[in-house]
Structures are given as C-alpha cells and as structure tokens.
C-alpha cells in the first residue's frame, strides 16, 4: 500500500484530534481512497439471506456488492454487468430460478453468479467472453459473529488476523446464534467518525443518559463524586442491592428498546428481587449477576434456544459492554443479548447509522425477521430513548467543531476513558500513510480493545 497524499491533519498528540478531520473534504477523500478499499467491512447479517437465491446489496461510496446465498454458500460479487457495467441488483430479493438479467443488453447470470446468456455471442471475440471474463466478478468474503464481511483488497490480511482477541470474547458468547429482533437506520448530519465516538466511551453517560447514571450502582467510582443529587449506594443491604441492580437493568432495557437487556431477559431478572444476597456491596452485585446468569441460561434451555455460559462471559475481567471492530462495526454485549451498530460514511458531514437488537431465540420459533432497516429521521421519537439522546448531541457537535478548530488544535481525549477515540484515529493515519498491511493488522487487533480503553501504543 502506498500513500495517496500527505495527511493534512495528522494526529501529533494522541490526546488531541484535529477538528478538521471531521469535515474537511480532502481528509474525507483520503479516507475514501486509502482506508475503505483495504479494510474488512460488515456487509450483511447472514439471516438476511437464509435461502439459496436470497441476495442483498451492500453500498459504500460508489461501490456496490451483491451478497448472494448460492448452492456453494454465501458469496460476494461486484454489482455490475461484466459487459458494460450496469448495476444488476437493487436492495434485496431472491433470484432462485431466474438469476439476474442486465436491463441494457440482456446478459444473464444464474443464482450462483455464473453467466448463462450472452446475446449475439458471435459478435464478440471468444477470448473476452470466457467464464472468468463474464461470470460475476467475486469480492473477497469471510464470516464471523453471524455476519458476512467483505474486503476489496485481495492482498489484505485475513479477517481473523485483524480482529484479534475480541473475536474470542464474542465467540464465547455464540454471537453467530443471535437473531435480529429489530433493525433501525437513519441518516445523521454528522461525520461517520464523530457518530462512532459517541459509543466509544462511557464518560458521556452522566449528562447524556442521566436516567442510567442515577440508578447505576457505584456510577461515580470511575469519574469521581462531583455530581449533584446522586444517591449514595454504598452500604445497601443485599435486598436493596438486588432492587438497585434490577432498576438499572430496567432502565437500560427500556432505554435501548429491549436491546442489550432483552424483554425476555428482563422478565426472568425481575423475579430475583427478593433473593438473599450478602450485605457487602461488591459481593452482593457479583452474587446477583451470577444468579441472574444461571436463571437466564435455564430459561433459554427451556425455550429450546442455544445458549452459552453467560456468567463466565459477563463476570469475566475481559468483559466489555461495548466492543468496537475497526473501522465501523460495534457489538454491545451485556447478558445474553446484544445491540449492534454499523456506521457508514456518506459525505464529509453525513453518515448512515444502523442499529440492531440481537437476541437468543430458538431456531424454530416463528418470527418476522426484518428484511431491511426501518428508516427514520434522526430526531424521530420512534427511536429508543438512549439512541435518541445520542442523536440529539451529534448534529450540534458537528456544527460546533467548525468553531473549535479556530480556538485550538482540536478535540481533547481523556486518557482514562476516551482512549479508543485516539487509538482508532491514529490507525486511520496509518492507512493514509500507506503503512505495511501486516503492521496495520497488528494495530487493528490493539484498537479492537473494548469500551473505555486507555490510549494505547498501536505500534506506530
């Protein structure tokens, strides 16, 4: 990989991010040309295309990819006729028995991407209509966590090589078995990086999601006690601690529309209000969640859903409630369920933001699985409360950044909890600089370090 141009706004101090990285046209162009063609991108959830012939499309800038469930498994193809480049598929559907037909000259492809018809074949030189020249052009594909990932760079390191330890943490939760409950999308008037950064630190919770902070046991321990009117939770009896934990989980479930803590999980947890717990706060919390996890595992088994050792994952020192996978994909595991985010750049100051609610559900349970995101205005009251609160900040943050650049070099990053912002931004600089792909892959495994990470040495 070679540099396209000199980076106009590099990060020289890991605790300061130049504001123009969030709106400058030239910097956006560099990202488009040096980053996105070389990274693994979550292109679809496999449950979107469960049957042979099912397809969906993934769009990033001017590129379009068909994700197609073929007789040999899910494959990815460039969404273009091999004759004159016409886009073949729009949205999603099923092409079994009919394949794809170019609306321009009638060339056809079957449900496996093989060309089956060239009109007026005799007018072409046979050397330019061999199968490798006219079958749909493949795009590199791999699979993880119930999703298909694509990469336009055939020489880039493999998906697992770039994921790093986060893959083991998510695999332990059997994320490939999770199923969509709902799927929302919106266009935010916000740079894609700014939209991601709202979910890379918990520092904003006290102000933006005060309803969570007020009921979160020991919420002030990380950031101090300079918060007005926050209840003191130390010294609570075991019974009161159980009630406090349940109140927090209720607020989290309600605020996320059932994502992270699903309604089926909440129904189980709410029955634990009167369990006996030690009066020591730390021991009480651990005992409460150990019991809750056992009850959730048993409930899943009784419903015929494949589950995992929820307690081991949730109580692990390596557990993170937000997992970031560079460049633009998030999984938010809590107990058994997860939320998921995907953010795609559209323009320097707009992005497409999608949210999934993922839950453990029996394979044979009837459910109207979403076929596409429910698209809403970013300020719609139909979004759950917590995303709605985040969305209310982002457009005015985008506007404010235009002023900030005149006042100082850029936005500040707290090393104690906002380090992930610095880490991934410096990795972007590595792509712009054209660093060796193996070095970038190693750096990516470090950047994928989990919620509230400190500023880390990513190797350059």
Secondary structure, DSSP 8 states (H G I E B T S, - for coil): ---SS--TT--SSTTEEEGGGGT-HHHHHHIIIIIGGGS-EEEEEGGGG-STTEEEEEEETTEEEEEEEETTEEEEEESS-TTT------SEEE-TTT-EE-TTT--EE-TTS-EEE-TTGGGS-GGGSSHHHHS--EEEEEEETTEEEEES-TTS--HHHHHTTHHHHHHTTTGGG-EEEEEEEEEESS-HHHHHHTTS-STTHHHHTHHHHTTSTTTTTTT-S--TT----TT--HHHHHHHHHHHHHHHHHHTTTSSS-HHHHHHHGGGTT----SSHHHHHHHHHHHHHHHHHHHHHHTT-----HHHHHTSTT--SSEEETTTEEEEESSS-EEEEEEEEEETTEEEEEEEEEE---TTS-----SS-EE--TT-TTS-HHHHHHHHHHHHHHHHHHHHHHHSSEEE--TTT-HHHHHHHHHHHHHHTT--HHHHHHHHHHH---TT--------
